[in-house]
Amino acid sequence: MQKRRAIITTVWGVIFGIVCMLLQKYGEGVSFWPLGVSALIHHGVMGFTIGVSSLRIHWALHGILWGFLFAIFVAISSWGGPLGFWGPLSLIILWGFLIEFITTVGFKLKMEK
């Protein structure tokens, strides 16, 4: 495990968690504190998982896969909510892809094999 890669992916996960907190703050019918804090923790853990994972697949598919795995439970739990099923699913998959893209392409920190 590369410590630098895990730290960078976790930081980007927290950054995207803050973005989701702000989106939830200004959304209608969403209670900010319990869901906003859980989004922050959720995205931070997703970033850490992406950083320590060593699946031997292409980086883009790696980010999308982990984003989907973390998104599916949030999407199912918010099915009848104001964001619906597809909102959280697509955004969290996008965040997973972006975390992997920024880390692998931007910082040039590839996954260890």
MOWO-V644435 format. One record per pair of residues at least 24 apart in sequence whose C-alpha atoms are under 8 Angstrom apart, sorted by the first residue. I is the first residue (numbers start at 1). J is the second residue. Records with the same first field share a line. If there is no record, write none. Layout:
I=J / J
//
This chain:
1=52 / 112
2=51 / 52 / 112
5=51 / 52 / 103 / 109
6=47 / 48 / 49 / 50 / 51 / 52
7=48 / 51
8=51 / 103
9=47 / 48 / 50 / 51 / 99 / 100 / 103
10=44 / 45 / 46 / 47 / 48 / 51
11=44 / 47
12=44 / 47 / 99
13=43 / 44 / 45 / 46 / 47 / 48 / 95 / 99
14=40 / 41 / 43 / 44 / 47
16=40 / 43 / 95
17=41 / 42 / 43 / 44
28=82
29=82
30=82
46=70 / 96
47=96 / 99
50=96 / 99 / 100
51=111
53=111
54=111 / 112 / 113
56=113
59=100 / 101 / 104 / 111
60=97 / 100 / 101
61=97
62=97 / 100
63=93 / 96 / 97 / 98 / 99 / 100 / 101
64=93 / 94 / 96 / 97
65=93 / 96
66=93 / 96
67=92 / 93 / 94 / 95 / 96 / 97
68=92 / 93 / 96
//
